[in-house]
Amino acid sequence: MKTQPLFLTLAALSLIAAPLFAEPLEVGADAPKVQTVDQKGNPVDLGKELATGISLVYFYPKADTPGCTKQACNLRDAFEDVKKAGIKVFGVSADTPADQLAFAEKFQIPFTLLADKKGEVIAAFGVPTNDKGFSARQSFLIKDGKVIWRDLKATPTTQAQDAIAAAKG
């Protein structure tokens, strides 16, 4: 009789731990239909945003840290080329809207930063997190609602160039 409570305990733990071990979206997968807020606290329906055109959704651990700043500034500095390639950009981290706004203002980030404090966007894309809730640095290119490219070890200093090359792919 002791096996039933053990089984129930293990089953419950697997449900709790599942988001920690989720697999990142595969190429060909549908873009998640998830909602969050941007750096100004405005609601963003990411499912609607990703339904048409090409979008880069990139995940970074924490606003205004060295690697994350390099990544955002690489996209900022190449933003004209990114726009010419027809790519909308969404940066995502588990920061608050206020932290995202301060980051955007400090570094003059010209694209949308999503404040995913609850981790719902991070989980929907299957991006791993550490024990503090910081996401791994991963990027996904979405075209007309489908993942067409992913980079599970995104390079901060070449993020824009990598996404443009993938979009031309």
Backbone hydrogen bonds in HBPLUS format (Angstrom, degrees):
<---DONOR---> <-ACCEPTOR-->    atom                        ^
c    i                          cat <-CA-CA->   ^        H-A-AA   ^      H-
h    n   atom  resd res      DA  || num        DHA   H-A  angle D-A-AA Bond
n    s   type  num  typ     dist DA aas  dist angle  dist       angle   num
A0006-LEU N   A0002-LYS O   3.44 MM   4  6.58 162.0  2.48 144.4 149.6     1
A0007-PHE N   A0003-THR O   2.84 MM   4  5.96 158.6  1.88 149.9 156.1     2
A0008-LEU N   A0004-GLN O   2.94 MM   4  6.20 163.0  1.97 156.7 160.8     3
A0009-THR N   A0005-PRO O   2.90 MM   4  6.07 155.9  1.96 146.9 153.6     4
A0010-LEU N   A0006-LEU O   2.91 MM   4  6.15 164.0  1.93 153.2 157.2     5
A0011-ALA N   A0007-PHE O   2.86 MM   4  6.07 157.1  1.92 150.2 157.2     6
A0012-ALA N   A0008-LEU O   2.95 MM   4  6.10 159.7  1.99 146.7 151.8     7
A0013-LEU N   A0009-THR O   2.94 MM   4  6.17 161.0  1.97 150.8 156.3     8
A0014-SER N   A0010-LEU O   2.95 MM   4  6.14 150.2  2.04 145.5 153.3     9
A0015-LEU N   A0011-ALA O   3.25 MM   4  6.56 145.8  2.37 142.9 150.7    10
A0016-ILE N   A0012-ALA O   3.21 MM   4  6.55 152.3  2.29 147.2 154.4    11
A0017-ALA N   A0013-LEU O   2.90 MM   4  6.06 161.7  1.93 154.6 159.5    12
A0018-ALA N   A0014-SER O   2.98 MM   4  5.75 128.7  2.25 135.5 146.0    13
A0020-LEU N   A0017-ALA O   2.90 MM   3  5.41 133.6  2.12 116.6 129.6    14
A0021-PHE N   A0018-ALA O   3.04 MM   3  5.38 145.3  2.16 109.9 119.7    15
A0025-LEU N   A0125-PHE O   2.98 MM 100  5.55 146.8  2.09 149.2 145.9    16
A0029-ALA N   A0026-GLU O   3.05 MM   3  5.54 161.9  2.09 133.5 135.8    17
A0028-GLY N   A0147-VAL O   2.72 MM 119  5.15 162.8  1.75 140.6 146.5    18
A0147-VAL N   A0029-ALA O   2.85 MM 118  5.45 163.5  1.88 160.4 166.1    19
A0031-ALA N   A0145-GLY O   2.80 MM 114  5.15 159.4  1.84 138.0 136.9    20
A0046-LEU N   A0034-VAL O   2.94 MM  12  5.60 130.5  2.19 155.6 166.3    21
A0036-THR N   A0044-VAL O   3.03 MM   8  5.40 157.1  2.09 147.9 155.1    22
A0044-VAL N   A0036-THR O   2.78 MM   8  5.40 158.1  1.82 148.1 145.8    23
A0115-ALA N   A0037-VAL O   2.87 MM  78  5.72 157.9  1.92 152.8 160.3    24
A0038-ASP N   A0042-ASN O   2.85 MM   4  5.41 149.5  1.94 145.3 154.3    25
A0041-GLY N   A0038-ASP O   2.92 MM   3  5.21 164.0  1.94 115.5 119.8    26
A0039-GLN N   A0113-LEU O   2.95 MM  74  5.53 112.3  2.42 156.9 165.2    27
A0048-LYS N   A0045-ASP O   3.07 MM   3  5.45 120.7  2.44 105.9 119.2    28
A0049-GLU N   A0045-ASP O   3.00 MM   4  6.31 161.3  2.04 153.1 159.1    29
A0050-LEU N   A0046-LEU O   2.91 MM   4  5.98 150.2  2.00 150.3 156.4    30
A0051-ALA N   A0048-LYS O   3.29 MM   3  5.21 156.8  2.34 100.8 107.7    31
A0145-GLY N   A0050-LEU O   2.81 MM  95  5.27 122.3  2.15 169.8 153.2    32
A0144-ASP N   A0053-GLY O   2.82 MM  91  5.20 160.0  1.86 148.2 153.3    33
A0088-LYS N   A0054-ILE O   2.97 MM  34  6.38 161.4  2.00 144.0 147.6    34
A0055-SER N   A0142-ILE O   2.80 MM  87  5.14 153.9  1.87 147.9 156.4    35
A0142-ILE N   A0055-SER O   2.78 MM  87  5.14 167.0  1.79 156.5 161.0    36
A0056-LEU N   A0088-LYS O   2.71 MM  32  6.12 162.1  1.75 168.0 172.7    37
A0090-PHE N   A0056-LEU O   2.84 MM  34  6.15 152.7  1.92 167.8 175.6    38
A0057-VAL N   A0140-PHE O   2.85 MM  83  5.26 169.9  1.86 161.1 164.4    39
A0140-PHE N   A0057-VAL O   2.90 MM  83  5.26 149.5  1.99 139.9 150.0    40
A0058-TYR N   A0090-PHE O   2.95 MM  32  6.38 158.5  2.00 159.4 166.5    41
A0092-VAL N   A0058-TYR O   2.79 MM  34  6.06 151.2  1.87 161.2 166.8    42
A0059-PHE N   A0138-GLN O   2.72 MM  79  5.25 174.1  1.72 172.2 174.2    43
A0060-TYR N   A0092-VAL O   3.00 MM  32  6.31 156.5  2.06 165.0 168.0    44
A0069-THR N   A0065-THR O   2.82 MM   4  5.83 154.2  1.88 164.7 172.7    45
A0070-LYS N   A0066-PRO O   3.04 MM   4  6.29 158.4  2.08 149.1 154.7    46
A0071-GLN N   A0067-GLY O   3.02 MM   4  6.25 156.5  2.08 145.4 151.5    47
A0072-ALA N   A0068-CYS O   3.01 MM   4  6.20 170.5  2.01 149.2 151.5    48
A0073-CYS N   A0069-THR O   2.86 MM   4  5.92 161.3  1.90 150.6 156.6    49
A0074-ASN N   A0070-LYS O   2.87 MM   4  5.96 143.7  2.00 141.6 151.0    50
A0075-LEU N   A0071-GLN O   3.18 MM   4  6.49 161.1  2.22 149.1 153.0    51
A0076-ARG N   A0072-ALA O   2.84 MM   4  6.09 152.0  1.92 143.5 152.7    52
A0077-ASP N   A0073-CYS O   2.80 MM   4  5.85 166.5  1.82 146.7 150.1    53
A0078-ALA N   A0074-ASN O   3.13 MM   4  6.23 141.5  2.28 140.1 149.6    54
A0079-PHE N   A0076-ARG O   3.18 MM   3  4.94 164.0  2.21 106.6 107.7    55
A0081-ASP N   A0078-ALA O   3.02 MM   3  5.44 118.0  2.42 109.4 123.7    56
A0082-VAL N   A0078-ALA O   2.95 MM   4  6.23 154.4  2.02 152.1 160.4    57
A0083-LYS N   A0079-PHE O   2.85 MM   4  6.05 161.5  1.88 152.0 155.9    58
A0084-LYS N   A0080-GLU O   2.92 MM   4  6.13 154.8  1.99 143.9 151.4    59
A0085-ALA N   A0081-ASP O   3.02 MM   4  6.24 139.2  2.19 139.9 150.0    60
A0085-ALA N   A0082-VAL O   3.19 MM   3  5.17 127.4  2.49  93.2 106.7    61
A0087-ILE N   A0082-VAL O   3.15 MM   5  5.65 166.6  2.16 152.7 149.9    62
A0086-GLY N   A0083-LYS O   2.80 MM   3  4.93 153.9  1.86 106.5 114.2    63
A0091-GLY N   A0112-THR O   2.97 MM  21  6.42 160.9  2.00 154.3 158.5    64
A0114-LEU N   A0091-GLY O   2.61 MM  23  5.94 170.5  1.62 173.4 176.3    65
A0093-SER N   A0114-LEU O   3.41 MM  21  6.70 160.9  2.45 168.7 168.6    66
A0116-ASP N   A0093-SER O   2.86 MM  23  5.73 163.9  1.89 165.6 161.3    67
A0100-GLN N   A0096-THR O   2.98 MM   4  6.25 161.3  2.01 154.9 160.3    68
A0101-LEU N   A0097-PRO O   2.81 MM   4  5.99 158.0  1.86 151.9 158.1    69
A0102-ALA N   A0098-ALA O   2.97 MM   4  6.15 163.6  2.00 148.1 152.3    70
A0103-PHE N   A0099-ASP O   3.03 MM   4  6.17 157.1  2.08 144.4 150.7    71
A0104-ALA N   A0100-GLN O   2.85 MM   4  6.08 163.0  1.88 150.8 155.6    72
A0105-GLU N   A0101-LEU O   2.86 MM   4  6.05 162.6  1.89 154.7 159.2    73
A0106-LYS N   A0102-ALA O   2.89 MM   4  5.93 163.7  1.91 147.1 152.4    74
A0107-PHE N   A0103-PHE O   3.11 MM   4  6.22 158.6  2.16 150.2 154.6    75
A0108-GLN N   A0104-ALA O   2.81 MM   4  5.40 102.5  2.42 134.0 149.1    76
A0109-ILE N   A0104-ALA O   2.90 MM   5  4.64 154.4  1.96 130.6 138.6    77
A0108-GLN N   A0105-GLU O   3.40 MM   3  4.95 160.9  2.44  94.7 100.2    78
A0119-GLY N   A0116-ASP O   2.83 MM   3  5.12 149.5  1.92 110.1 120.4    79
A0123-ALA N   A0119-GLY O   2.93 MM   4  6.00 159.9  1.97 143.6 149.2    80
A0124-ALA N   A0120-GLU O   2.94 MM   4  6.02 152.7  2.02 137.3 145.3    81
A0125-PHE N   A0121-VAL O   3.09 MM   4  6.32 145.9  2.21 150.1 157.0    82
A0127-VAL N   A0122-ILE O   3.04 MM   5  5.39 153.9  2.11 162.3 157.2    83
A0126-GLY N   A0123-ALA O   2.94 MM   3  4.83 144.5  2.07  97.2 108.6    84
A0136-ALA N   A0128-PRO O   2.82 MM   8  5.64 139.2  1.99 166.1 161.6    85
A0130-ASN N   A0134-PHE O   2.92 MM   4  5.51 147.6  2.02 143.7 152.7    86
A0133-GLY N   A0130-ASN O   2.96 MM   3  5.33 164.7  1.99 117.0 121.2    87
A0154-ALA N   A0137-ARG O   3.24 MM  17  5.73 138.0  2.42 136.7 139.7    88
A0139-SER N   A0151-ASP O   2.95 MM  12  5.07 155.2  2.01 137.2 145.2    89
A0151-ASP N   A0139-SER O   2.82 MM  12  5.07 157.0  1.88 145.6 148.2    90
A0141-LEU N   A0149-TRP O   2.87 MM   8  5.08 168.6  1.88 143.4 145.6    91
A0148-ILE N   A0141-LEU O   2.82 MM   7  5.73 168.3  1.83 158.3 162.3    92
A0143-LYS N   A0146-LYS O   2.81 MM   3  5.36 160.5  1.85 157.7 157.1    93
A0146-LYS N   A0143-LYS O   3.03 MM   3  5.36 158.0  2.08 113.9 120.8    94
A0158-THR N   A0155-THR O   3.21 MM   3  5.63 159.4  2.25 114.9 121.0    95
A0162-ASP N   A0158-THR O   2.86 MM   4  5.94 162.4  1.89 161.9 167.0    96
A0163-ALA N   A0159-GLN O   3.04 MM   4  6.19 158.9  2.08 148.6 154.0    97
A0164-ILE N   A0160-ALA O   2.94 MM   4  6.16 160.9  1.97 153.3 158.7    98
A0165-ALA N   A0161-GLN O   2.99 MM   4  6.11 164.5  2.02 147.0 151.5    99
A0166-ALA N   A0162-ASP O   3.02 MM   4  6.18 157.0  2.08 143.7 150.2   100
A0167-ALA N   A0163-ALA O   2.90 MM   4  6.08 152.1  1.97 146.5 154.2   101
A0168-LYS N   A0164-ILE O   3.05 MM   4  6.29 146.1  2.17 147.3 155.7   102
A0169-GLY N   A0165-ALA O   3.00 MM   4  5.97 131.0  2.25 136.9 150.6   103
